Amino acid sequence: MEYANTSLEKDLELKDKISAQAGIAEYWVVNLKTRDLIVFRNPFEGEYQATSTLSDGTLYSESFPTVALEVAQLVLEG
């Protein structure tokens, strides 16, 4: 998980590709300016196939399905 303010472009353009190429199933970025959580999932051939942007609700990790996280707490605690 990355918390990004000034590094947002780098986290979305470079680090997501590095994570996907490494086979990391999920990569999360908290945009501190908009208080959104950007979730990348399903890496395939060095790119994430699914991306979603959340500002509230409950996030269930595909990697750890028994873990439920409140998005509002993640984006406010950055």
DSSP file (Angstrom, degrees, kcal/mol; ACC not computed):
  #  RESIDUE AA STRUCTURE BP1 BP2  ACC     N-H-->O    O-->H-N    N-H-->O    O-->H-N    TCO  KAPPA ALPHA  PHI   PSI    X-CA   Y-CA   Z-CA
    1    1 A M              0   0    0      0, 0.0     2,-0.4     0, 0.0    28,-0.2   0.000 360.0 360.0 360.0 135.0    0.0    0.0    0.0
    2    2 A E  E     -a   29   0A   0     26,-2.3    28,-3.3     2,-0.0     2,-0.6  -0.923 360.0-151.1-115.7 141.7    1.3    3.4   -0.9
    3    3 A Y  E     -a   30   0A   0     -2,-0.4     2,-0.4    26,-0.2    28,-0.2  -0.971  28.3-169.9-108.0 118.4    0.2    6.8    0.5
    4    4 A A  E     +a   31   0A   0     26,-3.1    28,-2.9    -2,-0.6    29,-0.5  -0.920  33.6 138.0-122.8 132.8    0.7    9.3   -2.3
    5    5 A N  S >  S+     0   0    0     -2,-0.4     3,-0.5    26,-0.2    -1,-0.1   0.461  94.7   8.2-124.2 -73.5    0.5   13.1   -2.3
    6    6 A T  T 3  S+     0   0    0      1,-0.2     3,-0.3     2,-0.1     4,-0.2   0.658 131.8  55.3 -84.9 -16.3    3.4   14.4   -4.4
    7    7 A S  T 3> S+     0   0    0      1,-0.2     4,-2.7    -4,-0.1     5,-0.2   0.237  72.0 112.2 -98.8  13.7    4.4   10.9   -5.6
    8    8 A L  H <> S+     0   0    0     -3,-0.5     4,-2.4     1,-0.2     5,-0.2   0.906  76.1  49.0 -57.1 -47.5    1.0   10.0   -7.0
    9    9 A E  H  > S+     0   0    0     -3,-0.3     4,-2.4     1,-0.2     5,-0.4   0.918 113.4  47.5 -59.9 -43.7    2.0    9.9  -10.7
   10   10 A K  H  >>S+     0   0    0      1,-0.2     4,-2.3     2,-0.2     5,-2.1   0.905 112.4  49.5 -63.0 -42.1    5.0    7.7   -9.9
   11   11 A D  I  <>S+     0   0    0     -4,-2.7     5,-0.7     1,-0.2    -1,-0.2   0.853 118.0  39.7 -67.0 -33.9    2.9    5.4   -7.8
   12   12 A L  I  <5S+     0   0    0     -4,-2.4    -2,-0.2    -5,-0.2    -1,-0.2   0.770 126.3  32.7 -86.5 -27.1    0.3    5.0  -10.6
   13   13 A E  I  <5S+     0   0    0     -4,-2.4    -3,-0.2    -5,-0.2    -2,-0.2   0.805 133.0  16.4-100.4 -34.9    2.6    4.9  -13.6
   14   14 A L  I  X5S+     0   0    0     -4,-2.3     4,-2.1    -5,-0.4     3,-0.3   0.851 121.7  47.9-108.0 -53.8    5.7    3.1  -12.4
   15   15 A K  I  ><S+     0   0    0     -5,-2.1     4,-2.4     1,-0.2     5,-0.2   0.821 108.0  57.0 -66.6 -30.2    5.2    1.3   -9.1
   16   16 A D  H  ><S+     0   0    0     -5,-0.7     4,-2.4    -6,-0.3    -1,-0.2   0.903 108.6  47.3 -66.6 -37.6    2.0   -0.4  -10.3
   17   17 A K  H  > S+     0   0    0     -3,-0.3     4,-2.8     2,-0.2    -2,-0.2   0.907 111.5  50.3 -67.7 -41.3    3.9   -1.9  -13.3
   18   18 A I  H  X S+     0   0    0     -4,-2.1     4,-1.6     2,-0.2    -2,-0.2   0.920 112.9  47.0 -61.3 -43.5    6.7   -3.0  -11.0
   19   19 A S  H  <>S+     0   0    0     -4,-2.4     5,-2.4     2,-0.2     4,-0.4   0.911 113.1  48.0 -65.3 -42.9    4.2   -4.7   -8.7
   20   20 A A  H ><5S+     0   0    0     -4,-2.4     3,-1.3     1,-0.2    26,-0.4   0.913 110.6  51.2 -64.7 -42.4    2.3   -6.3  -11.5
   21   21 A Q  H 3<5S+     0   0    0     -4,-2.8    -1,-0.2    25,-0.4    -2,-0.2   0.821 107.5  54.1 -64.2 -30.2    5.5   -7.6  -13.1
   22   22 A A  T 3<5S-     0   0    0     -4,-1.6    -1,-0.3    -5,-0.2    -2,-0.2   0.527 117.9-115.5 -80.5  -5.6    6.5   -9.1   -9.7
   23   23 A G  T < 5 +     0   0    0     -3,-1.3     2,-0.4    -4,-0.4    -3,-0.2   0.683  53.5 165.5  81.3  18.1    3.1  -10.9   -9.6
   24   24 A I      < -     0   0    0     -5,-2.4    -1,-0.3    -6,-0.2    -2,-0.1  -0.577  31.7-146.0 -70.7 121.8    1.7   -9.0   -6.6
   25   25 A A  S    S+     0   0    0     -2,-0.4    17,-1.0     1,-0.1     2,-0.4   0.822  76.9  21.5 -63.6 -35.3   -2.0   -9.8   -6.6
   26   26 A E  E     - B   0  41A   0     15,-0.2     2,-0.4    16,-0.1    15,-0.2  -0.995  58.8-172.9-137.6 141.3   -3.2   -6.5   -5.3
   27   27 A Y  E     - B   0  40A   0     13,-2.1    13,-2.8    -2,-0.4     2,-0.4  -0.992  12.3-164.5-134.0 125.0   -1.6   -3.0   -5.2
   28   28 A W  E     - B   0  39A   0     -2,-0.4   -26,-2.3    11,-0.2     2,-0.4  -0.901   6.7-173.3-116.1 138.9   -3.3   -0.2   -3.3
   29   29 A V  E     -aB   2  38A   0      9,-2.5     9,-3.3    -2,-0.4     2,-0.7  -0.994  13.0-151.2-130.1 125.5   -2.6    3.5   -3.5
   30   30 A V  E     -aB   3  37A   0    -28,-3.3   -26,-3.1    -2,-0.4     2,-0.9  -0.870  11.6-147.6 -94.4 119.5   -4.2    6.1   -1.3
   31   31 A N  E  >> -aB   4  36A   0      5,-2.8     4,-1.9    -2,-0.7     5,-1.1  -0.786   9.7-166.2 -85.7 106.2   -4.6    9.4   -3.1
   32   32 A L  T  45S+     0   0    0    -28,-2.9    -1,-0.2    -2,-0.9   -27,-0.2   0.749  82.5  57.2 -69.3 -23.8   -4.1   11.9   -0.2
   33   33 A K  T  45S+     0   0    0    -29,-0.5    -1,-0.2     1,-0.2   -28,-0.1   0.908 122.3  23.3 -73.2 -41.6   -5.4   14.8   -2.2
   34   34 A T  T  45S-     0   0    0     -3,-0.2    -2,-0.2     2,-0.1    -1,-0.2   0.526  99.7-127.2-101.7  -8.1   -8.8   13.3   -3.1
   35   35 A R  T  <5 +     0   0    0     -4,-1.9     2,-0.3     1,-0.2    -3,-0.2   0.890  62.4 138.6  59.2  42.4   -9.0   10.8   -0.1
   36   36 A D  E   < -B   31   0A   0     -5,-1.1    -5,-2.8    39,-0.1     2,-0.5  -0.832  50.8-136.6-112.9 153.7   -9.6    7.9   -2.5
   37   37 A L  E     -BC  30  54A   0     17,-3.4    17,-3.1    -2,-0.3     2,-0.6  -0.960  15.2-158.1-109.3 122.8   -8.2    4.4   -2.5
   38   38 A I  E     -BC  29  53A   0     -9,-3.3    -9,-2.5    -2,-0.5     2,-0.5  -0.900   9.4-163.3-103.4 123.2   -7.1    3.1   -5.9
   39   39 A V  E     -BC  28  52A   0     13,-3.3    13,-2.2    -2,-0.6     2,-0.4  -0.930   5.7-166.7-114.7 123.2   -7.0   -0.7   -6.0
   40   40 A F  E     +BC  27  51A   0    -13,-2.8   -13,-2.1    -2,-0.5     2,-0.3  -0.905  18.8 169.5-106.2 134.9   -5.2   -2.6   -8.8
   41   41 A R  E     +BC  26  50A   0      9,-2.9     9,-2.2    -2,-0.4     8,-0.9  -0.927  39.4  37.0-141.7 164.9   -5.9   -6.3   -9.1
   42   42 A N  E     -     0   0A   0    -17,-1.0     7,-1.7    -2,-0.3    -1,-0.2   0.975  65.1-150.4  62.1  67.4   -5.3   -9.3  -11.4
   43   43 A P  E     + C   0  48A   0      0, 0.0     2,-0.3     0, 0.0     5,-0.2  -0.443  21.7 171.6 -68.0 138.8   -1.8   -8.9  -12.8
   44   44 A F  E >   - C   0  47A   0      3,-2.9     3,-1.2    -2,-0.1   -23,-0.1  -0.918  65.6 -14.3-151.4 121.2   -1.3  -10.4  -16.2
   45   45 A E  T 3  S-     0   0    0     -2,-0.3   -24,-0.1     1,-0.2     3,-0.1   0.882 129.7 -48.6  52.2  44.8    1.8  -10.0  -18.4
   46   46 A G  T 3  S+     0   0    0    -26,-0.4   -25,-0.4     1,-0.2     2,-0.3   0.555 122.1  90.7  80.2   8.9    3.1   -7.1  -16.3
   47   47 A E  E <  S-C   44   0A   0     -3,-1.2    -3,-2.9   -27,-0.3     2,-0.4  -0.986  75.8-118.1-135.2 145.4   -0.1   -5.1  -16.2
   48   48 A Y  E     -C   43   0A   0     -2,-0.3    -6,-0.2    -5,-0.2     3,-0.1  -0.681  18.0-159.7 -80.2 136.5   -3.1   -5.0  -13.8
   49   49 A Q  E    S+     0   0A   0     -7,-1.7     2,-0.4    -8,-0.9    -7,-0.2   0.677  72.8  45.4 -90.3 -20.1   -6.3   -6.0  -15.5
   50   50 A A  E     +C   41   0A   0     -9,-2.2    -9,-2.9     2,-0.0     2,-0.4  -0.988  59.0 175.1-131.1 134.7   -8.7   -4.5  -12.9
   51   51 A T  E     +C   40   0A   0     -2,-0.4     2,-0.3   -11,-0.2   -11,-0.2  -1.000   3.2 176.3-135.8 135.8   -8.6   -1.1  -11.3
   52   52 A S  E     -C   39   0A   0    -13,-2.2   -13,-3.3    -2,-0.4     2,-0.5  -0.992  19.1-146.1-138.9 150.2  -11.2    0.5   -9.0
   53   53 A T  E     -C   38   0A   0     -2,-0.3     2,-0.4   -15,-0.2   -15,-0.2  -0.968  21.1-176.0-117.4 125.5  -11.4    3.7   -7.1
   54   54 A L  E     +C   37   0A   0    -17,-3.1   -17,-3.4    -2,-0.5     3,-0.1  -0.933  23.6 173.8-124.2 142.5  -13.1    3.8   -3.7
   55   55 A S  S    S-     0   0    0     -2,-0.4     2,-0.3     1,-0.3    -1,-0.1   0.503  75.1  -0.8-119.7 -13.5  -13.9    6.6   -1.3
   56   56 A D  S    S+     0   0    0     15,-0.1    -1,-0.3   -19,-0.1     2,-0.1  -0.921  87.3  68.2-158.0-176.3  -16.0    4.7    1.2
   57   57 A G  S    S-     0   0    0     -2,-0.3    14,-2.4    -3,-0.1    15,-0.5  -0.444  83.5 -51.2  93.2-169.9  -17.4    1.2    2.0
   58   58 A T  E     -D   70   0B   0     12,-0.2     2,-0.5    -2,-0.1    12,-0.2  -0.913  44.2-151.2-112.3 132.6  -15.7   -2.0    2.9
   59   59 A L  E     -D   69   0B   0     10,-3.4    10,-2.6    -2,-0.4     2,-0.6  -0.897   4.7-161.7-105.4 128.0  -12.8   -3.4    1.0
   60   60 A Y  E     -D   68   0B   0     -2,-0.5     2,-0.2     8,-0.2     8,-0.2  -0.947  19.6-132.5-108.6 119.0  -12.3   -7.2    1.0
   61   61 A S        -     0   0    0      6,-1.1     6,-0.3    -2,-0.6   -35,-0.0  -0.496   3.1-150.4 -70.2 133.2   -8.8   -8.2   -0.1
   62   62 A E  S    S+     0   0    0     -2,-0.2    -1,-0.2     1,-0.2     4,-0.0   0.800 100.7  52.2 -70.9 -28.2   -8.7  -11.0   -2.6
   63   63 A S  S    S+     0   0    0      1,-0.3    -1,-0.2     2,-0.1    -2,-0.0   0.821 124.6  25.4 -75.8 -31.6   -5.4  -12.1   -1.2
   64   64 A F  S >  S+     0   0    0      3,-0.1     3,-2.4     1,-0.1    -3,-0.5  -0.690  73.5 179.6-131.7  77.2   -6.8  -12.2    2.4
   65   65 A P  T 3  S+     0   0    0      0, 0.0    -1,-0.1     0, 0.0    -3,-0.1   0.656  77.7  58.9 -61.9 -18.4  -10.5  -12.8    2.0
   66   66 A T  T 3  S+     0   0    0     -6,-0.1     2,-0.5    -4,-0.0    -4,-0.1   0.525  88.5  90.9 -86.9  -3.6  -11.2  -12.9    5.7
   67   67 A V    <   -     0   0    0     -3,-2.4    -6,-1.1    -6,-0.3     2,-0.5  -0.816  55.6-173.6 -96.0 125.9   -9.9   -9.4    6.1
   68   68 A A  E     -D   60   0B   0     -2,-0.5     2,-0.4    -8,-0.2    -8,-0.2  -0.981   3.8-170.2-119.4 127.4  -12.3   -6.5    5.8
   69   69 A L  E     -D   59   0B   0    -10,-2.6   -10,-3.4    -2,-0.5     2,-0.6  -0.950  23.2-128.2-121.1 136.1  -11.1   -2.9    5.8
   70   70 A E  E >>  -D   58   0B   0     -2,-0.4     4,-1.6   -12,-0.2     3,-0.6  -0.731  15.7-150.8 -81.5 119.1  -13.1    0.3    6.0
   71   71 A V  H 3> S+     0   0    0    -14,-2.4     4,-2.4    -2,-0.6     5,-0.3   0.889  92.9  59.8 -58.7 -42.6  -12.0    2.5    3.2
   72   72 A A  H 3> S+     0   0    0    -15,-0.5     4,-1.5     1,-0.2    -1,-0.2   0.861 105.4  49.1 -57.3 -37.4  -12.7    5.7    5.1
   73   73 A Q  H <> S+     0   0    0     -3,-0.6     4,-1.5     2,-0.2    -1,-0.2   0.882 110.5  50.5 -70.3 -37.4  -10.3    4.7    7.8
   74   74 A L  H  < S+     0   0    0     -4,-1.6     4,-0.3     1,-0.2    -2,-0.2   0.914 114.5  42.3 -65.7 -42.4   -7.5    3.9    5.3
   75   75 A V  H  < S+     0   0    0     -4,-2.4     3,-0.2     1,-0.2    -1,-0.2   0.751 116.3  47.7 -80.9 -22.6   -7.8    7.2    3.4
   76   76 A L  H  < S+     0   0    0     -4,-1.5    -1,-0.2    -5,-0.3    -2,-0.2   0.738 106.1  56.7 -87.1 -23.9   -8.2    9.4    6.5
   77   77 A E     <        0   0    0     -4,-1.5    -1,-0.2     1,-0.2    -2,-0.2   0.477 360.0 360.0 -88.3  -1.1   -5.3    7.9    8.5
   78   78 A G              0   0    0     -4,-0.3    -1,-0.2    -3,-0.2    -2,-0.1   0.504 360.0 360.0 -67.8 360.0   -2.8    8.6    5.8
